[in-house]
């Protein structure tokens, strides 16, 4: 499955990278409703990661309604992905972005309050 790649050098956990990659492939229509995903074992071999990592991601996506598993047949992109499935992912991504912003700003000597003031000015159309 060339649509999905993980980078072992990336500090992001492998399961998070894999989940993100599958979601991006769905969002960009590289994976469409009804498309079959590789088996857990096959994807683990292709990506050179533990099969438990792949199984964990498939299970999380299934719980959110993003994929559906048909016993003995395989795992498929769901025909209708509930809007709520995207909300949790969006919230996690936003939190990660905010954490990164605050970490980088702190490294530059800015306090969270200073970051908030700059962000408020920026969103009002002014220059920080």
Helices and strands as residue ranges (DSSP letters): H 14-27, H 40-47, H 51-63, E 67-70, E 74-77, H 83-107, H 112-123
